[in-house]
Amino acid sequence: MTGSKIALALLSLMPIPFASAQQDNQALTGWKLQDAAKVAASPAEIAAANFKTGDWYTATVPGTVLTTLVNNKVYPEPLYGENMRSIPESLNKTSYWYRTTFTVPAAYKGRHTWLHFAGINYSAEVWVNGHKAGEMRGAFLRGDFDISAYVQPGKTAALAVLVSPQPHPGVPHEHTAALGVGKNGGETALDGPTFLSTIGWDWLPAIRDRDTGIWLPVTLSSTGPVIVKDTFVTSDLARTNDAADLSISTTATNLSPKPIQGTLVGTVKGQGEPISFRKDVTIGANSSEAISLDKQSVPALHLQNPKLWWPNGYGPHNLYKLTLRFETGKKTSIEQSTQFGIRRIEYQVADSENLTLSVNGVRIMARGGNWGLDEGMKRITRERLDAQFHMHALANLNIIRNWVGQSTSPDFYDLADQYGILLWDEFFQPNPSDGPDVADIPTYLANVSDKVRRYRNHPSIAVWCARNEGYPPKALDDTLKTMMAQLDPSRLYQSNSADGRGVSSHGPYFWRSPRYFYAFNESFKTEVGSVSVPTIESIQGMMPKKDWETINDDWAQHDMAIGAQRGDEYPITLARRYGHIRNLADFVRKAQLANYEVFRGMYEGRNAEMFKTTTGILTWMSHPAQPSFVWQLYHYDLEPNASLYAAKKAAEKIHVQLNESNGAIQIVNNTPDPLANLSVHATIYDFDSKLSSDKTYPVAQVAGSTTVKAAQIEVPARISSIYFVKLDLTTRDGSLVSTNVYWQNVAQDDFTELTKLRPALVDVTGTSSVEGDNTLLTLTLHNSTDAIALMTHLQLHKKRSGDRVLPVFYSDNYISLVPGESRTLTIQAATKDLAGDSPLVLLDGFNVNVKPVDSGVSIAPNENADPLHWPASNIVPEKTE
């Protein structure tokens, strides 16, 4: 058969799940778990009402097998220190029984009772009251089982699920200082739709159970004889953005042996008065009827002045909700709801063949990051995920790449919609060098198909991509192209994340001087990264004290080792650039300078050529799946480091920057509207913080979606070897639009003298208020000395306990202030996370002291981050400098 015929045949045979849309779903709880090898009973016996689970573990559902074992104290926290090394690989060599009981509501009488699995890894047999209800295979496929024949409304039922790990778990490479992080992946790729990264990658050690388990909720619901499923909403937005035509397709399935006549009733909410419609439908016995609605059949589906969904930074992220139900006489089916957004997305502009994202007619410079996996053991609550998306939005990013589909979950897509984060969303094939081609094609295609059906209504999804850094086998690629043309013709299907339409990947992934990010050959860069060291508190929280001052196997376990990140070279590079490193605190202090330099340069380098030779850049990675020293904007514990605030600075909507490759002062306009009557005020300070140059350059106009050169920096001839450049972009009335501070060296890469920078004293005043569920601090920082305060860092703690508050959202951080300068910022935290304690803000920085305050908002120096607070350890030997 040809690829297209294979796709058509598979699509016709696949069940179409509907679990995520049910309104009356109730989660099943009370789960138990046991290694299948330790259970002698048959499946039917285990699923019988009288079966006893006395020696079974209390199971965490949703969750993985390893999570259950950790929660039952069988193993210590795997991602702390080197604990994972002591957990056996045998966990991925056996199957596991999950079991619970539940009461079927009496209200289900006369209706169909359904059991819904939102996600299991890797395969499962489902047994109810001694009967096999069905099977599942693949981590991203839903399972919906009509269990009406096995249960009675008002009675208790027993459910047993035999979950098996992927058939090819592979042999992992242990991360060590001597051998590095080793080879990525392995034979696990044969199995396709699974968490293949859990075999071990250069950003994650091998997870011993390979994330086997029931990783998404299991729920119960009921329906009448007709179910409504597979709903798809598309919008045709006028070029003027002032009108949109909605099209709705869905499928009504008759589960009964008789034809049914009824009415599909729908409501669209999200703008003014709800839109309501009805359509009479006749469905044959035991069959399905495809239903299509548009403005011809339902005139109300033509919307005037619709509320549009925009990416982060370009406008509000408006969402609509479609609700459908099927009425037959006096009986009504359970309502099905679908969230969607109205937006027009395009992939190419007239003056370029390269991939260029445009939303609602506005070019979007794609700035974002890659996610390898949301959490190493899939312990990813919606609250935690919300904080992660919040930080991406705070960093002015607008796109996330779901690398190899490892973060595919309903919350992931909901929050992308909510925060206006576009998604480059992938299927389940790694780089060919990281694993073989998928072998089980039917399972792979079933999981791809269900993923697309499940999530295609989300406006955040911009691109579907088949494979990381390689093409699928041609026959499979052809099949996918045919499938995608049927399942979602509204979006771009990209076969390869590293080729086609000006797209490229392949790093580099190690720390480099900012000027190197201004030279590139690809338009849309899907992977480029750097080491990104967390705060000292985050490091202290991820490993035992014995390992803090020695770069050893524990550091390698957390990715600071030989590999693409060049973790073995990084400490030497840091010492050569910023001088002798006294101890861990000094390592972190200097690493934050390096973080800020590289992540600002990573995005500013692309700003310089925005929409000329480049249209997108995605850092590898923006998010860590485990506590790490590399490839992140914030730590696993959710504390941001300097990298996040450097990205936030570079990705401002309107931005002033110093081109660190040629000295040009540039204005970046990320808005579609022209700017006029601006001025750039450029001041240069010598190493002693004395003003050496003060110039103002008028900027008459900056067209929308462009970068222009305002001037060439004029550095005084007799300036000190290290000097500081401050750029301020202001409007005609003097209002500040953007500000940026650089430390520069005539010799470019030697900043060792910064250790002699005079100390600066920062005064802080602030107020605290409660707004809804959040506590909001408003602080004003003032540099009261004649020395530049370099990289002032704020960190929120609880006053009495001293514990950090996490997560926290700072409007700015790692702030450099020239003599006499003031800056006001806000700090937002959930009031519940303060746990009734008072807020305490600790300050540190490269050369920053702070005057303590014990009234209003308490302020104190962060002694823990001070290198002189700790003894010298020579953590990076001086001979390496």
N, C-alpha and C positions, 0 to 999 in steps of 0.2 A: 504494500500500500504506500501511496505517497504520503508526505508529511501532512498535507492538508486533510487527506482522508482519515489518517490516524487520529488527528485532532478531532474531526467531526464524530468519528466513532466513539472516542472516549467521552466527549461532551454529552453524547446521547445516552451513555450508560451511567454516568456519574450521578449519585444522589445530590440534591441541592439542599444543603443544610439551611435551617431557619432559626437556629437557637438564639442567636444574638439579638433577634428582633422581638422575641416574646416579651409581653408586658407582665405576665403573672409568674415569671420564673422565680423559684425559691431554691436557694442554695442548700445542698446536702452537707451535713456536718457529722461529727462523731466518728470520724474515720479511724481505722486501725490498719497497721501494716506489718507484714512479716516476709522474710526471705522464703521464696517458694520451695526451696530445697528443704526447709524445716517444717513444711506442712505436708503431712502424709495423706490428707483427705482428698477426695476427688473434687473437681470444680462444682459439681452439683451439690455435694455435701457442704462445701464452704459457703455456697449461696443459699443454704437452707436456713430457715428461721431459728432452728435449735442449735446451730453451730456456735461453739464457744471460742473466744479469742483471748483467753486469759493471759497468755504469755506474749501477746502481740504488742507492738509499740503503738502508742498514741500517734497517729499520723498527722502531718501537716499537709492539708489540702486546701487551696492549691499549694504545691511545693514539690520538691524533688525527694528522692529516697535519701540522699545524703543530708538534706535539710532536716528530715524527720530524725535521722540518727544523731545529728548534732543537737537537735532540740531535746532528745532523750538522753543526752550526756554520754552517748557511746563514743563520740569523737569530739575533740575540741574544735573551736572555730577554725575552719580550714584556711581562711584567707589571712589569718594572723600569723606573723612570723613565718616559720617553716612548717607549720602544723600539717599542711597538706602532704608532706613527705611521709608522714607516719600513717596515713590512711591507705588501706590496701586497694590495689587495682581490681581485686576480685569483685568489687561492688558492681562493676559493669559486665560481669560474666554470668550473672544469674537473673532470674525473673523474680517479681515480687507480687504478692497478693495485697490488694487494698480491699477493705470491707467496711460496710456500714449498714445501718438499718434506717428506714424512714417510714413515716406514715403518709399514705396517700390520702389527700383531703377528701372528705365525703362529698364535697361539691363537684368532684370529678365524675360522679356517677352519670352514666350515659354519654360520656365524652371519651376521647382518646387521651391516654396518659403517656407522656413523652419524657424520656430521659435524655439530657443533653450534656455532652462533653465538649467543652470549649477548646481543650488541647491536652494531649498526652504525648509522652515521648518514651519509646519510639512506636511500639505497637501494643495492642491490648485486645483481650477477650472480655466481653461484658456478660455477666451472669446475673439473672434476677430470679429469686425464689426457685432456684434449682434449674432454671432454663437458660440456655445460651441465647442472649438477645442480639448479639452481633460482634463485629470486630472493627478495629481501627488500625491504621498504619500511617505513620508520618507525624511529625511534631506539630504541623500547621494545618491539619485537617480536623474539622469538627465532626463529631459523631452524634447523630440524632436517632434514637431508638424508640419505636412505638412498643411500649411494654404493657399495653392494655390487656393482652391475653394472659399475662403472668401475675397481675396484681388486682386487688379489689379496693375500690374507694372506701375510706374509713378504716382500712386495715393496715397493719405494719408489714413492710416488705424488706427482704434482705437483698443487698447488692454486693457482689464480689467482682473485682476487676483484676485480671492477671496482666500486669504491665511488664513488658520485656524490653531490655535495652537494645540499642541498635546492633545489628548483626556484626558490624565491623568496627569495634571500638578503637582499634589501632594500638600501637605501642608508643607511649609518650616519651619525650626527651625531658629529663629533669633540668631545670634551670640552675646553673652553678656559676660561680665566679671564674672557675678554671675553663669550663667548656662553653659558657655563654648560654643563651636562651635556646640554642639548637634549631632544628628544622621545624618549620611550621607545618601543621596538619599531618596528613598521612592517609591511610586507607579508609578512614572514616568518611571521606568524600564519596565513597561508593554508595552510601546509603541515602545521599541527597538531602531530603527534607528533615534535618535534625540540627541540633546545636553542635555542628561539626567543629567549632572553635574549641570545644571542651576537651579535645585531644591534646591541646596545648598549642599556643602560638607565641610569638615574641612579645605579647602583652598579657598572657594568661597562662598559668601553669595548668597541667592536666587536671581536670575535675574528675575525681575518681569514679563517680557513678555516671559520668557523661550527661548529667542532668536528666537521668531517667526518672519518670514519675508522672503524676497527674499535675501538670504545672499550671493549668487554668481551672476555673471553677466547674463543678458538676451541679447541674440544676434540674428541677422537675417542673413540668408545666402540663397543661391540658389544652386540647382543641376540640372543636366540633368536627364534622365530617369534611370540612374544607379548610385547607391551610393556604395562607398567602406567603409566598417566599420569593427570594431572588429579585427583590425590588432594585431598580436602577433609575436614578434621576440624573438627567443631563440638562444643561441650560445653553441656549443660544443667545449670547449677549450681543446687543447691537454695538457697532463700532463707536457710537457716541456714549455708550454705557448708560443710557437713559431708559432702556427697555430690554426685557429678556423673555424668551419663550421657553417654558419648561416642557420637557418630554419625560413621561413616566412609563416604564415597562415593569411588569411583574408577572408572576405565574401563580395561578390558583389551581390547587390540586384537590381532586375529589377522592377521598379515601373510601367512599362507600360503593357498594355494588349497583347503585342506581344513579341515573342522571340526576343532577341537581340544578335547579334554577334559582338564582339569587342575584344580589346586588353588591358590587364592590363600592364601598363608601370611603371617600378619602378627604383629608383635611391637610392644608399646608399652612403652617404658622411661622411667623417671623417678620412680618411686615404688615402693619395696619390690621384691618379686619382679616380673619382667617379665610382662606379660599377653600370652599367645600364643593365636592362633586360626587356624582353617583353614576354607575354604569351597570346595566343589566347584563348578566352573563349566564350562559348555560354550559355546564361542564359534564362531559360524559362519565359513565361509570368507570371508577378506577383509572382515571386519566387526568391529564393536566391541560389547562387552557392558558396560552400566552395572551396577556392583555397589554395593550398599548394605548396611551393617552397623550394628546398634544393639544395645542391651541385650537385646532380644527374641531376636535371632539369635545374639548372643554375650553371654551373661550377665556375663562378666568385664569388659565395657565399662561396667558400673556400678561406680564407684569410691567407696569410703568414705574420708572425710578426705583429699581430694585436696590436692596441693601447688599452691597458687594462684599465678597471675601477678598482681603488683601494680605500679602505677606507682611511679616514683621517690619515695621518702619515705614510702610507705604500707605497705611490706612487701617481702618477697623477690620476685625476678623468676623464679620457677620455670618451667622448660621441660620438655616431654616430647618424645620422639622416636618416631615411628611408622615402622617398616620393613616394606615389602611385597615379596614376590617371587611369581612364578608358576611352579609346578612341573608338568611334564608327563613322567610316567614318571621316568626317571633324569636328565632335563634340568631345569635351574633357570635362570630368567631372572636378569638382573642385579638386585640389590636396589635398591629405590627408597626413599629416606628423606625424611621430612617432619618438621620441627620445629614444635611448636605449644605453646600455653599454655592453661591452663584458667582462665577468668575470665568474669564476667558484666558486660557493659557496657550501661548505660542512658543515655538522653538527655534525660529530663525528670523532674521531681519533682512531687509532687502540688500544691505551693503556687506553681507558676510555669509559664508557657508557654515560658519562655526555654530555650535550649539549656543543659542542666546535665549535665555528665558525672558518672556514678556508676559505680564499678568495685567489684564484689563487695559492693554495698550501701552503699558509702562515697562520699559526695560528694567530688568532686575539684575543687578550685579550680584551673582550668587556668592555669598560669603557664609561659610558654615563649617561643619565638621563631620567626621565619620564616627559612627558608633559600631564597635566590634561586637558587643553584647551588652545588654542593659545591666546585667549583674551576673557574676560568674556562676551563681547557683540559682538564678532566676528568682531571687528574693526581692521582688520589685513591686512594692505596693504602689497604689495610685498616688498617694501622698509623696512618696520618694520621687516617683517619676515626674510629678508636677513640679517639684523643686528643680529638677534637672532641666526641664523645658523652660522654666522661669529664668534660669541662669543663662541659657542660650539666648533667650529674648533680651535679657539684660545686657548681654554682650553685643547687641545689635546684629546678631547673626540671623540669617533668614532661610537656611537650608540644613538638613541633616541627611546624611547618607546612611541608610540601613544596610550596612555591609552584609552581604550574603543572607539577608533576611533574618539575622540572628535575634533581632529585637521585635519580632512580629507578635504584637498583642493588641487587644482592643484599646486599652488605655493609651498606648503609644500613639495611635492614630487620632484618638479623641483629643489628646493634649496638643498634638501638632496643629490640629484645626484651631484649638482654643488660643494658642500663642502665635499663630500665623507663621509657623515654620514649614516651609516646603519640604517635601520628602523625595529623595532619590531612593527608590525602594527596589530591593533586589530579591532574586530567587536564590536557589540553594546550591550554587556551584562555586568553589573557590578557584583561585589561580591554578591552571593546570600543573604548575610545578609544586603546588601545595597539596595535591591529591588527585587521584584518577577521576575519569569521567563517571558520572552517576550510572549505576548498573540497573537499578530497578526503575525503569522508565514509567510504567503505569502508576506507581506510588508517587513518583516525582510529579507527574503531570496532574494527578488528582490533587496534590497539595498546592501546586501552583494555581490550578483552577479555583479551588476553594478560597485561597488567599485573595485572589483578585475579586471574586464575587463578594467576599466578605467585606472588603475595604474600599471598593472602587467609588463609593459615594463620598468619600472624604476629599474635600477640596484641596487639602494639603499635598496630596500625592501629585507630583509633577512628572516623574519618569519611572517607568518600569524597566529594570535592567536584569538580564538573564544571568550574567556571569561576571565574577570579579577578575579583572586583568586577563581576560581570555575569551575566546568564542566557544559557545557550546558546540558539540559535534554538529555538522551541517544538518543532518536529518532532524536532530532535536531542535536546532535553531529554526528550521523551516516550520516544524510543527508548532513551536511557540509563537512564531509570527502569525500563523493562521489562527491559533487559539486567541491570541490577544486582539486580533482584528475583530473577532466575534465578541469577546468578553468585555473589551474596553477600547473601542476605536477612538476614544476622545483623547488618549494620551500617547506620548512617544514611547515606543518600545525600543530600547537600546540593547543590542546583543552583548556588548563588551564595555566594561567600565573604563577601559584604558585605550580605546581606539574607536574612530568614527566620529564625524562632526566636530573635529578639533579637540576631542576629549583625550586626556592622557592621565596616567597615574604614576607609579614607580618612584615616588619620593623625590629627592632624598628625605631621610627621616631623622637625621642627626642635627645637633646644634651647629648653626653657621652664623657668621657675622651678618647683620641686616642687609648690607649692600649686595649680598649674593642673591637676594630674593627679587632683585630688579632685572635679572637676566633669566629669560625663559623662552621656550620654543612652542609651548602648547597654549591653546586658548582657554580650555575649560579643564582645570587641574583638579582631579578627584582625590589625590593623595599627596600631601607634602607635610612633613612634621618636624618635631624637635623634642629633645628632652625637656621636661617641664616639672621642676622639683616643687613639691608641696611645702606648706609651712612646717616649722619645726614641731608644732603640736601634732600635726597630722602624721609626721614620721614617727614621733614618740608613741602614737596610738596604734601603729601598725606592726610594731616589732618590739621584742623585749629589750630592756635597757642595756643588756650585755652587748647588743649589736649596734647601738646608736653611733658609736665612735669608730667603727671598723667597717670598711666597705668589703663585705664578705658574702657568703652564700645566701644570707637572709636578704641582702640588698639585691642579689641576682634573682631570687625568687620573686622580687617585686620589680623586675625588668631593668635594673641597673647592671648590665653585663654586656658581653660581646654580642653583637647582633646589628640589625639595621639601625638601631638607635645609637650605636657606638657608645654604649654605656660604660665600657671599660676606659674609653678615651676622655669622656666628659669631665671627670674630676680634674684631670691634667689640663684640659682646655680651659676650665674655669679658673684654675690657679694661675695659668699663664696670662690670662686676660685681666684678672682682678687682684692678683697678688696672693701671697701665702695664706693658706686656709688653716685657721687656728684650731677649729673644732666643728662639731655638727652645726652649732648655731651660726658660725661664720660661713660654713658651707651654704646654709639656707639663705643667709643674708645676701651673699654674692650671687647665688643662683637666682634670686628674685630679680636682680638687675639683668641677668642673662635671659630669664623668662620674658621680661618686658621688652627687651631689645628685639628678641627673635620673633615674638608673636606680633608685635607692632610692625616689624619689617616684613613679615610674611604677608600681611594684608596690604600694607602701604605699597609694597612693591607692585602688587596688582592694581592698586588705585592709580598708580602713575600711568598705566596704559589702559584704563577702564574703557571698554567698548571700542578700543582701537585694535589691540592685538589680544585682549583677554576679556573673558566674560564670566569667569567663575573660579573660585578657589575654595577647596575643602581641606581643612587641616586634618592630618592623621595624628591623633584622634582628638576630638573635643571632649570625650567622655570616657572614664576608666571603668572597666568591668571588675577590677580588683584594686586594692591599695597599690599604688604605683609611683615610680619616680619619673615616668616619661609619658608623653602623648596624652595631654589632658589640659583642660581649662580650670578644673576644680578637682579636688581629691575625692576619693571613694567616700569619705565621711561627709562630703558635700561642702567642704570649705574651699572657696576659690583661692587661687594664688595669683601672682602678678600677671600670668598669661591671660586670664580672663579680662583683666582691665586694660591690658595692652590691645587685645582684640576689640574690646568695646571702643577704645579710643580710635583705632584705625578705621572702624566700620561706622563711624558717625554719619548721619544723613548729610550734614554739611561739615566739611573737615579741612583743616589746614595741616600740611605736612612738609617736612624737609626730605627731599629725595636724597637718600643716603648714598646713592651711587654717583650723582653728579652735582649735588648742591643746589638744585632748583627748589624754590619755594612754590608749592602747588596747592591749588584749591580744588577740592573734590566735591562735586554736587551730585548727590545720590537721589535727588528729587527730580521729577519730570519738568519742574518749572524753572525758568531762568532766574538767576540771582543778579542783582545790580547794586551799585553804590556801596561796595564793601572796601575794607582796608585791611592790610596785613601789617601788624606792628612786629618787627623783628628786633629782638634784643639779644646781645651776646655778652655773657659774663665770663671773666677769666677764672682760673682755678681758685683764686682767693675770693670769688663771688663779687668782684667789682665789675661794674658796668663798663664794657669796652666799646660797645657799638649800640646805637639806638636809631633805627630807621623805620619809616612808614612807607608802604607801597599801596597806592590806590588800585582797586580792581573794579573796572567799569562794569563788566558783565561776565557771567559764567552761564553758559547755556545748560539746559536740563540734561541730566545723565552724562555729564562730561567732566573731565579733569583739565585744568588749564594751568600754565606756568604764570605765576604772578611776578616773580623776580628771581634773581640769582643771589644766593646768600653771599654777603660781603664780609668775610672774616678778616679782622685787622691783621696786618702783617706781623706785628710783634706780640701776638696773642700767646698765652701759655700753652704748653703742649696739650693739656686737657682743658677744655672750655665747655660752656653750656650755651645752648641756643634755645630761646623761648619765642614761640610764634603765637600771636594772638590775632584771630580774625574777628573783626567788629563790623557792625552796621554803621550807617551814616550818623546815627545818634549816639554812637559809642557803645552800644550793647554788645556784649561778648557772645560770639557764636561758637567759636572753637578755640581751644588753647592746647599747646603741645610743647613739651620740654625734652630736649635731647642732650646727652653727654657725648662729646666728640673728642677726637684726638687727631692731631696732625699726622701721627703715625698710624692712625686708623684703629688698630687692634690692641693697643697697650693702655690699659686703665689701672695698672697696678698702683699708681700714685693716688688713686681715689681713697685708699686706706688712710691717707693723711688729710683728708677733707676735714675742715674745722667743724665742730659740732654745732648744730642748730637747735634752738629751743622753739617748740611749737606750743602755743597756747590754744586751749580748746574750751569753748563754751557750748552749751546745748540745752535742749528742752526735750521732754518726753511726753507723748500723748498716746491714747488708745483709739484706734480707728477700726471699728468692726472687730474682727478676730486678731488683729495685728497690733503690735506696739511699734510706734514710729518715733525714732530719734532724729532730731534735726541738729546737726553740729556745725559750728564754724571753726575752722582751723586758721590760725594766724601765725605766720613766721615772724616772731618778734626780734630776731637777730639779724646781723648783717652777713650771715652765711646761708647758702642755699641748703634747704632741707630736702634731701634726696630720698625719694621712695618712702614717704610716710605711710605706714600701714596701720589700719585700725582693725581691731578684733573684739567682738562682743562676747562678754562673759556674764555669768551670774555673780553678783557681788558677794554673797555670803559663801557659796560653795566654791567659787573660783572656776567652775566648769565652763567650757565654751558653750555658746548657744549655736546650734546648727539645725537647719540651714539658716543663713542670714543673707539678705540682699542689700548690698551697699550700692548707692547710686554712683559712687566712685571710690577708688582705693589705690594704694601705692602711688600717692600723689607727691609730686615734686613742687616745692614752693620757693620762689626767689625771695630775697630779703624784703620784708614788709608786706608780702602778699597774703591775702586771705582767700579761703575757699569754703563754701557751704555745701554740705552733702546730707543725705538722709540714709538712715539704716532701718530696714524693715525686718521684723521677726514675728513669728506667731506668738501671741501672748502666752499660750499654753506651754511653749517651749522654755519660757522663763520660769515656769513651775512656781509661781508666787514669789520669786526672788526679784531683787532690783537689778537693773542693768548696770554693768560696769564695762567701760570701753578701755581696752589696753592699747597703747601705741608703741610701735617700734619703727625702725627704718634704717637706712644705711648709716646715717650720721645724726639721727633724730633723737632728741630728748623731749620730754613733755612735763609741764608743770602739773602736779597732781591736783585734782579737784574732788571734793567729797560732799558736794551739795548739788541738787538738781540731778544732772546726769554725771555719775562718778567717772573720773578719768584717772588713769595711772599708767606708768611705764610698764612695758612687757619685759620683765627681767628675764623670763625664760628664753626670750629670743635674743638676748644680749650676749655676744661672744665672750665678754669679760665676766659674765656670770658663771661661766663654766671653765674648768681647767683646760689647758692646752692638751690636745690629743694628737696633733700632727696627723689628722685624718687623711690629708693628702700630703705625702712626704715632700719636703722642700726640694729634693733633688729632681723631682719631676717637672719643676717649673721651668 
